[in-house]
Amino acid sequence: MLKIVTFAVRGFLLLFGAVVLGLSVTLAKQQEVGSPPSETSFGTFCGAFGLLISLIGLTALWIDKIPEIVVIGGDGLASALYLAGGIALTIALKPVTSCTAGDDLNRFHRAQNKLLTGGCQEVANHNVCPGFTDEGQLSSRCQRVQADYVFQYLAFIFGISIVALTFFIRKRGGTSAAYV
């Protein structure tokens, strides 16, 4: 029973890692001016690292040669990275209170946010964001950023749960890597 639960949680972690990686890469590829923001690049790293750790964890379900401490350490590190990435995106998107609100203040905040505009540059002491100016594109990118950090928070929760599940199994005497 615990092996099925572990397999399901690891499957969700694999899915969340792929979604985070896909969303972050999509946001980075749409960068119009300069390099992608560090929050987007870090999200890409988190997704790729989480995907790798999830694959190692799934492999450890059938191969006993992978040390349990390696899998637990990887899960803990991936969880911490997901939490850090989610917090970074949340803080960067904080001035934007709504992705779809039509009032002037929200439209202004969306048009000036570095994650949403595709890049900004300073021209004559003014911040100019020539990337995405269409309200529909800004709203769509805003929702992608929100989905990115939501999946990072979900991956953090599932990552912590797999670490707790592993310790629970270990405490009950199931020290085999087949349950990690």
Disulfide bonds with the S-S distance in Angstrom:
Cys99-Cys142 1.87
Cys120-Cys129 2.00
